[in-house]
Amino acid sequence: MLHPFIFAAAYVTDLLVGDPRQLPHPVVAIGRATALLERGIRRTVRSDRGLKLAGFAFPLALVGGSFALTWALLRLLAMVHPWLAVAAEVWLIATTVAAKGLAQAGMDIFRRLAAGDLPAARKALGMVVGRDTDNLNEAEITRGAVETVAENIVDGIISPLFYAAIGGAPLAMAYRAANTLDSMVGYRNDRYQHLGFASARFDDLANWIPARLTVLALAAAAFLMRLPAGRLLRTVARDARRHPSPNSGYPESAVAGALGVQLGGLNYYSGVPSDRARMGDPLQPLQAGHIRRTVQLMYLSSALFTAAVTGLLLLFSLS
């Protein structure tokens, strides 16, 4: 089991450093390996059934490979010096967490909206969502930003921390590989509905427990921020399962309940309309300030989760 110091230090490292662009990031290597494997599969497999079966190679090779390579690296560094392995594990876990990057993305949209620069806000939102943003007004830009920050509390923070607590950097990196696969090949479209099937289902499974733990962390954060935690929990119970994803509806409905806003609705993807289930009640009109409140909820809920897990790890280490 992971040492509590390493766990807490990794979270703090992400808060302080984030993902410096000048340093190599493991996700880049995972992405390149995914693209290489996809090209190899498509050169040799043509049928839909064959692509679906071949798609299982993604989680087997890349999730399993990420775990094995990280484990081997840490063992090698431990042979050189134990503290070198500790430092490497802190850093590797920190690279799987994206609290600072998520906050920066959300606050960049907020600042542009607050300045009244809708074109810049639309462009900033377009950097982090797949929907069309060219004609969105302030409320729709806000909705996109709030939904994105809320959803990514799970796969950008809570999930990697959850797996780090269980299996250290190797399992956290395996989770990050699974999530990267889902973002690259897990789409339910003509190109990936067969090849990406296994990756999408694997990511759904990996996020199932963390998504529900995130609700508890958000409820605790809402209570401390004097937001209605009870309404948050009622909204989750009513609306979370309306989302097409088995997991994304939990953090999104939780944030909607805490803020008294309604998320979901009509989006356009390359001009094609997609109507998503509504979550939460429109007690307040969506406005830029809700992005900042969502970022605050993200920071506090992740800090509470980290503190709780660190305490549990400490208890286990002393027992």
Backbone bond lengths (Angstrom), bond angles and torsions (degrees), N, CA, C in turn:
res aa  C-N    CA-C-N  psi(-1)  N-CA   C-N-CA  omega(-1)  CA-C   N-CA-C  phi
1 M - - - 1.475 - - 1.529 109.67 -
2 L 1.319 115.65 143.99 1.451 120.87 -175.06 1.525 111.71 -64.36
3 H 1.337 116.34 142.30 1.455 120.98 176.39 1.528 109.18 -68.96
4 P 1.340 118.51 136.08 1.474 120.31 -177.27 1.523 113.33 -59.35
5 F 1.343 117.65 -32.31 1.461 119.70 178.30 1.528 110.60 -63.02
6 I 1.322 117.56 -44.27 1.465 121.11 -179.44 1.521 110.20 -62.80
7 F 1.325 116.41 -42.95 1.466 121.12 -179.03 1.527 111.11 -60.61
8 A 1.319 116.50 -52.68 1.469 120.27 -178.80 1.523 111.71 -65.63
9 A 1.334 116.53 -39.73 1.468 120.42 -178.89 1.523 111.33 -64.23
10 A 1.326 117.25 -35.00 1.461 120.30 179.64 1.526 110.65 -65.51
11 Y 1.329 116.26 -43.47 1.468 119.78 178.98 1.530 110.66 -63.34
12 V 1.314 116.78 -45.22 1.465 120.92 -179.82 1.526 110.54 -64.24
13 T 1.332 116.43 -38.05 1.470 120.23 178.60 1.517 111.05 -59.75
14 D 1.329 116.88 -42.77 1.466 118.95 177.89 1.523 110.31 -64.12
15 L 1.333 118.03 -42.01 1.459 120.18 179.44 1.521 111.78 -60.03
16 L 1.324 116.00 -37.93 1.464 120.01 -175.38 1.524 112.76 -83.74
17 V 1.319 116.26 -39.13 1.464 120.90 -170.25 1.523 112.51 -107.45
18 G 1.321 117.04 -37.12 1.463 119.63 -174.97 1.513 110.93 69.41
19 D 1.325 116.06 -139.43 1.468 121.84 179.73 1.522 109.44 -121.61
20 P 1.335 117.11 85.19 1.474 119.77 -179.68 1.524 111.24 -58.21
21 R 1.317 116.77 129.55 1.462 120.30 -175.99 1.519 112.97 -66.52
22 Q 1.330 116.40 -24.02 1.455 118.90 -177.00 1.532 112.83 -78.73
23 L 1.334 117.16 -10.87 1.461 120.48 179.19 1.522 110.53 -102.62
24 P 1.350 117.38 142.89 1.474 119.40 178.71 1.519 111.14 -64.03
25 H 1.330 116.78 141.31 1.462 121.62 -177.89 1.525 109.27 -117.03
26 P 1.329 117.75 133.42 1.472 120.11 -179.14 1.521 113.72 -56.88
27 V 1.331 118.05 -32.24 1.466 120.17 -178.86 1.525 111.02 -62.81
28 V 1.334 116.98 -32.29 1.463 120.18 177.51 1.523 110.10 -62.73
29 A 1.332 116.29 -44.47 1.460 120.20 178.51 1.528 111.12 -64.60
30 I 1.333 116.87 -40.24 1.464 120.69 177.97 1.528 110.18 -62.97
31 G 1.317 116.65 -41.71 1.455 120.56 179.00 1.515 112.34 -63.11
32 R 1.320 116.49 -42.41 1.467 119.70 179.19 1.526 111.24 -65.96
33 A 1.330 116.35 -40.12 1.463 119.82 177.92 1.526 110.89 -64.80
34 T 1.333 116.71 -37.04 1.466 120.88 177.88 1.519 110.95 -63.42
35 A 1.333 116.35 -46.44 1.465 120.35 179.41 1.523 111.18 -62.99
36 L 1.321 117.03 -39.35 1.462 121.06 179.62 1.522 110.87 -65.48
37 L 1.321 116.64 -43.71 1.459 120.45 179.50 1.529 110.71 -65.48
38 E 1.328 116.62 -39.50 1.469 119.31 178.88 1.524 111.21 -61.80
39 R 1.318 116.73 -43.60 1.467 119.35 179.21 1.518 110.97 -61.36
40 G 1.321 117.02 -41.45 1.454 120.90 179.59 1.522 111.98 -63.51
41 I 1.321 116.27 -42.55 1.467 120.38 -179.67 1.518 110.71 -65.78
42 R 1.326 117.24 -44.99 1.471 120.13 -176.23 1.522 111.96 -68.74
43 R 1.320 117.72 -24.05 1.460 119.57 176.90 1.523 112.14 -72.56
44 T 1.335 116.63 -25.10 1.470 119.97 -173.06 1.524 114.26 -113.37
45 V 1.327 118.03 -16.90 1.467 121.22 -176.62 1.520 109.12 -119.46
46 R 1.333 116.99 135.26 1.455 120.86 -177.13 1.541 112.98 -121.14
47 S 1.323 118.34 -37.93 1.461 120.62 -174.04 1.524 111.65 -74.74
48 D 1.341 116.20 154.77 1.461 120.97 177.73 1.524 110.79 -61.27
49 R 1.327 116.63 -42.96 1.468 120.32 179.64 1.522 110.94 -63.52
50 G 1.326 115.67 -41.23 1.458 119.77 178.99 1.517 112.18 -64.51
51 L 1.347 116.16 -40.38 1.459 119.66 178.45 1.528 111.13 -64.84
52 K 1.336 116.51 -38.68 1.460 119.85 179.84 1.514 111.11 -64.10
53 L 1.330 116.14 -42.16 1.466 119.89 177.94 1.522 111.21 -69.45
54 A 1.332 116.41 -41.93 1.469 120.09 -179.78 1.520 111.07 -64.76
55 G 1.349 116.36 -27.29 1.458 120.10 -179.31 1.516 113.43 -61.27
56 F 1.331 117.47 -22.67 1.463 119.85 177.71 1.533 111.51 -67.57
57 A 1.332 116.53 -15.63 1.471 119.47 177.38 1.514 111.45 -66.19
58 F 1.333 117.80 -27.59 1.466 120.04 -178.62 1.530 111.83 -62.85
59 P 1.336 119.23 -59.01 1.470 116.93 178.79 1.521 113.24 -66.03
60 L 1.333 117.57 -34.71 1.465 119.17 -179.58 1.523 111.28 -64.81
61 A 1.326 116.50 -48.26 1.465 120.06 -175.16 1.517 112.65 -80.18
62 L 1.324 117.54 -45.09 1.460 119.50 -171.49 1.525 113.12 -87.88
63 V 1.337 117.70 -40.11 1.464 118.57 175.40 1.535 109.45 -69.56
64 G 1.340 115.56 -48.68 1.466 118.70 177.73 1.513 112.51 -63.54
65 G 1.321 116.43 -39.73 1.461 119.92 179.83 1.515 112.56 -66.68
66 S 1.344 117.08 -38.83 1.472 120.29 178.10 1.526 110.83 -62.70
67 F 1.327 115.41 -42.30 1.464 119.17 177.49 1.529 110.61 -61.37
68 A 1.325 116.80 -49.39 1.461 121.14 -175.18 1.533 111.84 -64.60
69 L 1.326 116.71 -43.70 1.462 119.57 -178.61 1.528 111.61 -66.33
70 T 1.321 116.89 -40.20 1.466 119.95 179.10 1.521 110.37 -66.45
71 W 1.318 116.79 -43.29 1.470 120.88 177.92 1.529 110.57 -60.45
72 A 1.330 117.15 -44.87 1.465 121.09 -178.53 1.529 110.88 -65.32
73 L 1.325 116.79 -40.15 1.466 120.31 179.30 1.518 110.86 -62.28
74 L 1.326 116.85 -45.00 1.464 120.06 -178.99 1.526 111.48 -66.25
75 R 1.328 116.66 -37.88 1.473 119.19 177.11 1.522 110.89 -64.49
76 L 1.318 116.44 -40.71 1.466 120.68 179.35 1.526 110.70 -64.77
77 L 1.332 116.43 -43.90 1.462 119.51 179.46 1.521 111.68 -66.79
78 A 1.321 117.22 -34.00 1.463 120.60 178.14 1.528 111.29 -65.21
79 M 1.313 116.03 -30.47 1.468 119.74 177.30 1.523 111.15 -70.10
80 V 1.337 116.00 -29.38 1.468 119.63 177.06 1.520 109.54 -75.54
81 H 1.357 115.88 -52.35 1.462 121.42 175.84 1.522 108.47 -165.26
82 P 1.335 118.26 133.92 1.469 120.16 -177.91 1.522 113.81 -56.97
83 W 1.333 117.58 -38.81 1.456 119.40 -177.80 1.521 112.09 -69.82
84 L 1.312 116.54 -25.53 1.460 119.86 175.58 1.531 109.86 -65.99
85 A 1.326 115.45 -40.26 1.462 119.87 177.04 1.526 111.29 -66.50
86 V 1.332 116.53 -38.45 1.471 120.09 178.13 1.525 110.38 -61.91
87 A 1.333 116.28 -48.34 1.462 120.04 -179.71 1.525 111.22 -61.04
88 A 1.319 115.77 -41.48 1.467 119.95 179.96 1.527 110.66 -65.37
89 E 1.332 117.27 -39.57 1.460 119.41 -179.06 1.530 110.99 -67.45
90 V 1.314 116.71 -40.21 1.463 119.86 176.21 1.530 109.95 -58.56
91 W 1.308 115.85 -47.69 1.461 120.01 -177.75 1.527 112.06 -66.01
92 L 1.322 116.97 -43.89 1.462 120.22 -178.54 1.527 111.51 -63.52
93 I 1.313 117.43 -41.90 1.470 119.59 177.19 1.527 109.53 -64.78
94 A 1.326 116.63 -41.31 1.473 119.71 179.83 1.522 111.54 -59.37
95 T 1.335 117.65 -33.43 1.470 119.84 179.66 1.522 112.47 -69.94
96 T 1.325 117.53 -18.92 1.467 119.96 178.65 1.519 111.98 -87.23
97 V 1.336 117.07 -11.03 1.463 122.61 -178.59 1.527 108.58 -102.60
98 A 1.330 116.37 143.55 1.470 118.97 -174.20 1.522 112.66 -132.79
99 A 1.335 117.35 36.99 1.463 119.62 -178.14 1.533 111.41 -63.08
100 K 1.323 116.43 -48.41 1.461 118.77 -177.58 1.523 111.12 -65.65
101 G 1.326 117.55 -44.15 1.454 120.62 -179.94 1.516 112.33 -63.19
102 L 1.337 116.35 -39.17 1.457 120.83 178.92 1.531 110.51 -65.35
103 A 1.320 116.44 -43.48 1.463 120.28 177.98 1.521 111.14 -63.34
104 Q 1.319 117.18 -41.98 1.466 120.33 -180.00 1.525 111.00 -62.12
105 A 1.327 116.53 -42.04 1.463 120.17 179.86 1.524 110.59 -63.50
106 G 1.336 116.61 -45.41 1.456 120.04 179.83 1.511 112.82 -64.91
107 M 1.332 116.01 -44.39 1.464 119.42 -177.12 1.525 112.27 -72.11
108 D 1.316 117.55 -25.58 1.465 120.10 175.22 1.526 109.58 -64.18
109 I 1.337 116.47 -43.35 1.466 120.35 176.77 1.528 110.17 -64.93
110 F 1.327 116.39 -43.61 1.463 120.40 179.86 1.530 111.54 -58.22
111 R 1.322 116.91 -47.90 1.464 119.88 -176.86 1.534 111.40 -62.66
112 R 1.311 116.90 -38.64 1.465 119.83 -179.81 1.533 110.95 -68.80
113 L 1.336 115.70 -38.09 1.463 119.17 175.79 1.528 110.99 -66.57
114 A 1.326 115.78 -44.30 1.461 120.15 -179.27 1.524 111.42 -61.45
115 A 1.329 116.57 -29.82 1.462 120.77 178.38 1.525 111.96 -83.37
116 G 1.338 116.73 -2.65 1.460 120.42 179.61 1.513 114.57 78.57
117 D 1.332 116.76 14.11 1.471 120.91 -177.75 1.532 109.18 -95.51
118 L 1.337 116.49 82.12 1.454 120.67 -177.33 1.530 113.30 -62.91
119 P 1.333 120.41 -42.24 1.459 119.44 179.02 1.541 112.56 -59.34
120 A 1.342 116.66 -41.23 1.461 119.80 178.81 1.523 110.98 -68.87
121 A 1.336 117.01 -37.11 1.461 120.49 178.06 1.513 110.81 -65.71
122 R 1.336 117.37 -41.24 1.469 120.68 177.09 1.525 110.62 -61.69
123 K 1.328 116.23 -42.03 1.467 120.03 179.61 1.521 110.94 -64.73
124 A 1.336 117.25 -42.20 1.464 120.95 179.84 1.527 110.72 -64.89
125 L 1.337 116.96 -40.23 1.462 119.66 177.03 1.517 110.95 -65.32
126 G 1.327 116.59 -39.34 1.463 120.66 179.70 1.517 113.32 -61.92
127 M 1.330 117.30 -19.08 1.463 120.76 177.95 1.526 112.29 -74.83
128 V 1.340 117.54 -18.73 1.463 119.97 -173.28 1.523 113.94 -123.34
129 V 1.343 117.83 -1.77 1.466 120.03 178.24 1.526 109.30 -129.91
130 G 1.335 115.67 160.59 1.449 120.01 179.19 1.515 113.68 -92.48
131 R 1.326 117.62 -12.06 1.464 121.10 -176.52 1.524 111.53 -74.64
132 D 1.317 116.32 160.45 1.463 121.30 174.53 1.531 109.13 -69.38
133 T 1.322 116.81 135.90 1.469 120.31 -176.63 1.531 113.04 -122.60
134 D 1.316 118.32 -1.51 1.472 120.89 -169.96 1.523 114.25 -61.08
135 N 1.336 117.76 -30.39 1.467 119.81 -173.19 1.529 113.28 -117.35
136 L 1.338 117.34 18.05 1.459 120.10 -175.73 1.527 111.59 -77.71
137 N 1.333 115.78 142.97 1.463 120.83 173.95 1.530 109.23 -89.94
138 E 1.336 116.20 -176.73 1.472 119.36 -175.51 1.525 111.74 -60.41
139 A 1.335 117.71 -42.70 1.459 120.11 -178.10 1.528 111.49 -63.42
140 E 1.334 117.10 -40.72 1.459 120.22 -178.40 1.528 111.57 -73.89
141 I 1.316 116.98 -34.59 1.471 119.86 174.29 1.523 109.19 -64.13
142 T 1.332 115.68 -43.95 1.465 119.90 178.20 1.521 110.80 -60.45
143 R 1.331 116.32 -44.50 1.467 119.28 179.99 1.531 110.99 -59.68
144 G 1.324 116.56 -44.19 1.458 119.61 179.47 1.514 111.95 -61.74
145 A 1.329 116.74 -41.74 1.463 120.33 -179.44 1.523 111.25 -68.53
146 V 1.329 117.34 -44.14 1.467 120.57 -179.83 1.521 110.51 -63.55
147 E 1.328 117.11 -44.24 1.465 120.49 178.81 1.517 111.50 -61.12
148 T 1.328 116.92 -41.54 1.459 120.79 -178.30 1.522 111.79 -67.07
149 V 1.324 116.66 -47.18 1.462 119.58 179.26 1.523 109.93 -63.08
150 A 1.331 117.37 -45.04 1.467 120.83 -178.66 1.524 111.35 -61.23
151 E 1.319 116.90 -49.21 1.465 120.38 -178.23 1.523 111.59 -60.72
152 N 1.321 116.15 -40.15 1.462 119.82 -175.42 1.522 114.15 -79.84
153 I 1.334 118.02 -4.60 1.468 118.65 170.44 1.521 109.58 -59.59
154 V 1.335 116.63 -34.37 1.464 120.55 179.99 1.518 110.34 -73.28
155 D 1.342 117.09 -67.36 1.470 117.86 -170.78 1.520 113.62 -78.92
156 G 1.334 117.57 -15.01 1.456 119.10 178.02 1.515 114.76 -94.35
157 I 1.351 117.10 -16.54 1.473 118.96 -175.61 1.525 112.60 -136.99
158 I 1.332 116.43 -63.59 1.465 119.77 -170.81 1.526 111.70 -66.09
159 S 1.318 118.34 -44.43 1.469 120.22 -178.79 1.529 112.80 -61.94
160 P 1.345 119.57 -51.69 1.461 117.13 178.91 1.531 113.17 -62.01
161 L 1.336 117.56 -35.73 1.461 119.44 176.67 1.529 111.12 -66.72
162 F 1.321 117.18 -39.51 1.458 122.10 177.93 1.526 110.40 -58.73
163 Y 1.315 116.96 -47.49 1.466 119.94 -177.84 1.522 111.79 -75.24
164 A 1.318 117.33 -29.55 1.465 119.34 174.24 1.523 110.39 -63.53
165 A 1.328 116.84 -41.71 1.468 120.70 -179.89 1.517 111.36 -61.62
166 I 1.333 116.57 -35.15 1.463 120.60 -178.15 1.521 112.15 -80.56
167 G 1.333 116.17 -44.54 1.465 119.14 -172.04 1.508 115.53 -134.32
168 G 1.332 117.95 20.99 1.455 120.80 176.06 1.520 113.06 66.17
169 A 1.332 115.12 -161.03 1.459 120.66 -177.81 1.528 113.14 -60.43
170 P 1.350 119.80 -37.62 1.476 117.94 179.49 1.524 113.11 -58.46
171 L 1.333 117.99 -44.48 1.459 119.79 -178.50 1.526 111.14 -74.81
172 A 1.335 117.62 -34.43 1.470 120.17 175.78 1.528 110.11 -63.27
173 M 1.328 117.06 -40.77 1.460 120.15 179.51 1.523 110.90 -70.61
174 A 1.325 117.38 -34.54 1.466 120.40 175.38 1.526 109.79 -62.60
175 Y 1.344 116.63 -42.02 1.464 119.23 176.96 1.525 110.39 -62.26
176 R 1.339 117.39 -44.66 1.462 119.48 -178.84 1.526 110.50 -61.25
177 A 1.333 117.43 -35.73 1.460 119.96 176.17 1.522 110.68 -64.14
178 A 1.333 117.24 -42.93 1.465 121.08 179.09 1.520 110.82 -61.55
179 N 1.321 117.03 -42.20 1.453 120.75 -179.13 1.524 111.66 -69.89
180 T 1.329 116.94 -36.71 1.462 120.88 176.83 1.525 110.58 -65.10
181 L 1.327 116.40 -40.81 1.465 120.42 176.28 1.520 110.95 -58.53
182 D 1.331 116.68 -44.63 1.457 120.10 -179.12 1.518 110.75 -62.42
183 S 1.327 117.17 -39.42 1.467 120.20 -178.49 1.524 112.13 -73.09
184 M 1.334 117.78 -19.25 1.461 120.72 -178.12 1.523 113.51 -100.36
185 V 1.334 117.03 -40.44 1.469 119.40 -174.81 1.524 112.86 -126.98
186 G 1.332 118.11 1.47 1.460 120.15 -174.34 1.511 115.04 -87.67
187 Y 1.316 117.81 20.97 1.466 120.66 -177.52 1.527 111.52 -79.82
188 R 1.323 114.85 146.91 1.465 120.22 177.45 1.529 109.37 -95.71
189 N 1.330 116.01 61.34 1.458 121.00 178.26 1.528 109.54 -125.67
190 D 1.314 116.56 -178.52 1.465 120.04 -175.32 1.523 112.65 -60.59
191 R 1.327 116.82 -34.66 1.460 119.58 -175.77 1.524 112.40 -75.02
192 Y 1.335 117.33 -35.60 1.462 119.47 -170.45 1.527 115.23 -119.56
193 Q 1.333 118.51 2.44 1.456 118.23 -175.61 1.530 112.84 -61.43
194 H 1.335 117.59 -26.57 1.461 120.86 177.46 1.533 111.23 -98.22
195 L 1.325 116.32 -52.39 1.462 120.08 -177.36 1.526 111.87 -64.08
196 G 1.330 117.33 -34.76 1.463 120.08 -176.07 1.511 114.82 -93.86
197 F 1.334 117.20 3.82 1.466 120.41 -175.46 1.526 111.80 -56.98
198 A 1.335 117.15 -51.33 1.468 120.92 -176.11 1.525 111.10 -63.84
199 S 1.328 117.11 -40.25 1.466 120.18 -179.21 1.520 111.47 -65.73
200 A 1.342 116.77 -41.62 1.464 120.00 179.73 1.521 111.14 -65.01
201 R 1.335 116.96 -44.14 1.468 119.98 -179.40 1.532 110.74 -67.42
202 F 1.323 117.14 -36.50 1.470 120.32 179.57 1.522 110.46 -65.15
203 D 1.328 116.59 -41.31 1.464 120.12 178.87 1.521 110.93 -66.66
204 D 1.333 117.17 -39.62 1.469 120.16 176.20 1.527 110.76 -58.12
205 L 1.318 115.94 -44.26 1.463 120.67 -179.13 1.525 111.03 -65.81
206 A 1.337 116.20 -42.38 1.466 120.37 -177.59 1.527 111.90 -64.62
207 N 1.327 117.41 -31.69 1.459 120.55 -176.69 1.530 114.00 -92.98
208 W 1.318 117.97 -1.67 1.463 120.86 -172.30 1.534 111.47 -60.86
209 I 1.321 117.50 -54.01 1.474 120.41 -179.35 1.536 111.14 -69.08
210 P 1.349 119.32 -48.73 1.468 118.49 179.85 1.524 114.21 -57.66
211 A 1.342 117.84 -34.90 1.470 119.41 -179.65 1.519 110.94 -61.71
212 R 1.313 116.77 -37.78 1.456 120.57 -178.07 1.531 111.18 -79.65
213 L 1.318 117.24 -31.84 1.456 119.81 172.82 1.530 110.79 -66.58
214 T 1.320 116.47 -32.29 1.458 121.01 178.86 1.521 110.99 -61.72
215 V 1.322 117.03 -36.97 1.469 120.37 177.96 1.525 110.18 -59.55
216 L 1.345 116.27 -44.00 1.464 119.70 179.50 1.527 111.00 -63.41
217 A 1.336 116.27 -42.16 1.464 120.16 179.15 1.529 110.81 -64.94
218 L 1.322 117.04 -40.24 1.464 120.45 178.81 1.522 111.27 -67.94
219 A 1.330 117.24 -36.75 1.461 119.82 177.93 1.523 110.86 -64.33
220 A 1.329 116.50 -41.89 1.468 120.30 177.43 1.522 110.82 -64.21
221 A 1.336 116.33 -41.78 1.463 119.98 178.87 1.525 110.82 -64.76
222 A 1.336 116.42 -42.50 1.461 120.31 179.14 1.528 110.91 -60.73
223 F 1.317 116.43 -41.76 1.469 120.66 178.95 1.525 110.53 -60.07
224 L 1.332 117.08 -45.20 1.463 121.00 -179.34 1.527 111.87 -68.74
225 M 1.333 116.37 -27.84 1.472 120.49 178.43 1.530 112.02 -88.48
226 R 1.337 116.43 6.44 1.459 123.44 -179.15 1.529 111.93 60.78
227 L 1.310 114.79 35.13 1.455 121.95 170.77 1.526 107.71 -99.76
228 P 1.322 118.75 157.66 1.465 121.08 -174.01 1.533 113.61 -73.84
229 A 1.328 115.81 92.25 1.460 120.59 -179.57 1.525 111.48 -63.95
230 G 1.320 116.67 -34.30 1.460 119.61 178.25 1.518 111.79 -63.39
231 R 1.328 116.63 -43.91 1.470 119.96 177.78 1.522 110.13 -64.46
232 L 1.330 116.98 -36.68 1.460 120.84 176.72 1.534 110.58 -56.80
233 L 1.326 116.49 -50.06 1.467 120.38 -177.54 1.531 111.14 -65.95
234 R 1.322 117.35 -38.10 1.469 119.85 178.38 1.526 111.20 -66.12
235 T 1.320 116.08 -38.45 1.461 119.83 179.34 1.523 110.68 -66.24
236 V 1.315 117.00 -41.42 1.468 120.48 177.09 1.528 110.41 -60.97
237 A 1.322 116.77 -46.67 1.464 120.72 -179.18 1.522 111.68 -60.43
238 R 1.323 116.76 -34.24 1.466 120.88 -177.16 1.520 113.35 -85.45
239 D 1.360 116.86 -39.22 1.464 119.73 -165.39 1.521 116.14 -112.77
240 A 1.337 119.01 -20.03 1.474 120.13 -170.37 1.517 112.50 -56.86
241 R 1.321 117.41 -40.03 1.464 120.12 -175.34 1.531 113.21 -79.36
242 R 1.329 117.37 -2.11 1.461 120.25 174.61 1.516 112.47 -75.87
243 H 1.321 116.61 -20.83 1.463 121.20 -178.31 1.521 109.82 -69.95
244 P 1.327 118.75 143.32 1.472 120.28 179.13 1.517 113.70 -63.58
245 S 1.326 117.48 -23.63 1.462 120.92 175.54 1.526 109.68 -88.11
246 P 1.340 118.47 140.86 1.466 120.06 177.92 1.522 113.61 -70.48
247 N 1.334 117.20 -8.43 1.463 120.27 -175.97 1.526 114.11 -124.49
248 S 1.320 118.12 -36.59 1.462 120.57 -172.55 1.517 112.84 -63.65
249 G 1.325 117.26 -28.67 1.456 119.97 -179.13 1.510 113.69 -64.97
250 Y 1.325 117.34 -22.12 1.468 119.69 -176.94 1.527 111.98 -71.37
251 P 1.335 119.97 -54.43 1.470 117.29 177.77 1.525 112.99 -68.85
252 E 1.340 117.49 -33.98 1.458 119.36 -178.64 1.531 111.42 -67.65
253 S 1.325 117.19 -45.56 1.464 118.95 178.62 1.528 110.99 -67.75
254 A 1.345 117.08 -32.22 1.462 119.97 177.56 1.524 111.06 -63.60
255 V 1.316 116.73 -46.04 1.465 120.40 179.40 1.526 110.48 -66.67
256 A 1.335 116.69 -39.99 1.463 119.75 178.01 1.529 110.76 -60.01
257 G 1.331 117.12 -43.47 1.451 120.88 179.11 1.510 112.74 -66.12
258 A 1.335 116.59 -39.73 1.462 120.08 -179.42 1.520 111.77 -66.15
259 L 1.332 116.87 -39.09 1.467 120.84 -174.93 1.523 113.08 -90.63
260 G 1.337 117.79 -12.22 1.458 119.68 -177.84 1.507 113.01 71.26
261 V 1.348 116.50 35.91 1.463 121.30 179.18 1.525 108.77 -123.52
262 Q 1.317 115.42 169.27 1.456 120.23 176.27 1.516 109.93 -112.04
263 L 1.325 115.38 127.18 1.454 122.19 176.33 1.517 109.23 -107.52
264 G 1.332 116.29 171.85 1.451 120.07 -173.76 1.520 110.43 84.13
265 G 1.320 115.69 177.28 1.457 119.55 -178.41 1.514 111.05 127.79
266 L 1.308 116.23 -159.42 1.462 121.79 -173.69 1.525 110.99 -86.55
267 N 1.326 115.91 122.81 1.459 123.26 172.52 1.519 108.77 -119.01
268 Y 1.326 115.97 158.77 1.464 121.50 174.38 1.522 108.76 -121.51
269 Y 1.319 115.92 134.68 1.455 122.68 178.13 1.526 108.13 -123.28
270 S 1.339 116.03 108.69 1.471 121.76 -174.55 1.523 110.78 53.13
271 G 1.330 115.38 39.27 1.452 121.34 177.57 1.511 115.41 85.14
272 V 1.330 117.36 -4.76 1.468 121.36 -178.75 1.524 108.88 -95.73
273 P 1.336 118.41 123.57 1.474 120.03 -178.23 1.524 112.05 -72.07
274 S 1.324 115.39 145.49 1.464 122.46 176.12 1.523 107.49 -142.03
275 D 1.312 116.77 114.12 1.453 121.18 -176.91 1.525 109.59 -95.83
276 R 1.332 117.13 116.01 1.456 123.10 -179.24 1.525 110.64 -97.35
277 A 1.305 115.69 148.11 1.465 120.95 179.81 1.527 110.46 -58.00
278 R 1.319 116.29 142.30 1.464 121.00 177.67 1.527 109.47 -79.80
279 M 1.318 115.05 140.30 1.463 121.54 177.33 1.522 109.05 -129.37
280 G 1.324 115.37 131.30 1.450 120.15 -177.27 1.517 111.69 87.99
281 D 1.308 115.73 170.72 1.461 122.61 -179.57 1.523 109.32 -112.33
282 P 1.343 117.67 137.91 1.470 121.10 -177.03 1.528 112.20 -76.72
283 L 1.323 115.87 63.76 1.466 119.91 179.18 1.522 111.19 -72.94
284 Q 1.328 116.09 -25.18 1.459 121.87 176.29 1.520 108.69 -132.65
285 P 1.343 118.07 146.35 1.466 119.27 173.42 1.531 109.78 -72.28
286 L 1.312 116.04 140.86 1.461 120.24 179.11 1.524 110.25 -65.94
287 Q 1.338 115.52 131.08 1.448 120.85 177.65 1.526 108.76 -147.14
288 A 1.321 115.77 168.47 1.462 121.42 -170.42 1.527 113.39 -52.74
289 G 1.319 117.85 -37.72 1.457 120.58 -177.86 1.515 113.80 -58.82
290 H 1.340 117.82 -23.95 1.456 119.68 178.95 1.531 111.87 -68.37
291 I 1.321 116.98 -25.06 1.467 119.22 175.77 1.525 109.48 -66.22
292 R 1.328 116.17 -46.28 1.469 119.86 179.45 1.522 111.38 -61.84
293 R 1.332 117.57 -40.87 1.466 120.41 178.41 1.525 110.95 -64.57
294 T 1.323 117.43 -36.52 1.464 120.65 178.19 1.526 110.58 -66.14
295 V 1.322 116.70 -41.36 1.471 120.19 176.54 1.523 110.50 -62.25
296 Q 1.328 117.01 -40.70 1.466 120.31 177.23 1.532 111.06 -62.75
297 L 1.325 117.05 -42.51 1.464 121.01 175.78 1.517 111.00 -61.00
298 M 1.317 116.66 -40.61 1.458 121.50 179.13 1.522 111.17 -61.80
299 Y 1.330 116.48 -48.29 1.459 120.31 -179.22 1.534 111.34 -62.61
300 L 1.331 116.60 -47.97 1.458 119.26 -175.46 1.532 111.48 -69.52
301 S 1.323 117.68 -41.89 1.466 119.54 -179.74 1.521 111.41 -64.73
302 S 1.329 117.80 -39.97 1.468 120.04 179.08 1.524 111.04 -69.51
303 A 1.336 117.23 -35.75 1.463 119.91 177.43 1.525 110.62 -66.92
304 L 1.324 116.99 -40.80 1.468 120.30 177.96 1.517 110.83 -65.08
305 F 1.316 117.02 -41.51 1.468 120.46 177.79 1.525 110.30 -62.34
306 T 1.327 116.37 -44.35 1.467 120.35 179.79 1.523 110.92 -62.94
307 A 1.321 117.36 -42.72 1.467 120.60 179.43 1.522 111.07 -64.20
308 A 1.344 117.01 -42.26 1.460 120.31 -179.52 1.530 111.36 -64.65
309 V 1.317 116.34 -44.80 1.462 119.45 -178.79 1.526 110.74 -69.54
310 T 1.330 116.83 -38.09 1.465 119.38 176.46 1.524 110.51 -59.82
311 G 1.325 116.62 -42.03 1.463 120.12 177.15 1.512 112.30 -62.28
312 L 1.331 117.35 -41.43 1.467 120.71 178.10 1.520 111.13 -65.20
313 L 1.327 116.77 -42.36 1.468 120.09 178.48 1.520 110.47 -62.72
314 L 1.329 116.51 -38.46 1.466 120.33 178.64 1.513 110.78 -64.95
315 L 1.331 116.86 -42.20 1.467 120.00 178.31 1.531 111.35 -62.38
316 F 1.324 116.59 -43.68 1.467 119.88 179.12 1.522 111.86 -64.72
317 S 1.341 116.54 -36.54 1.454 120.03 -178.58 1.524 112.14 -70.10
318 L 1.342 116.02 -27.00 1.451 120.47 -179.86 1.527 113.35 -88.91
319 S 1.311 116.48 -16.17 1.470 119.91 -177.26 1.533 112.01 -83.63
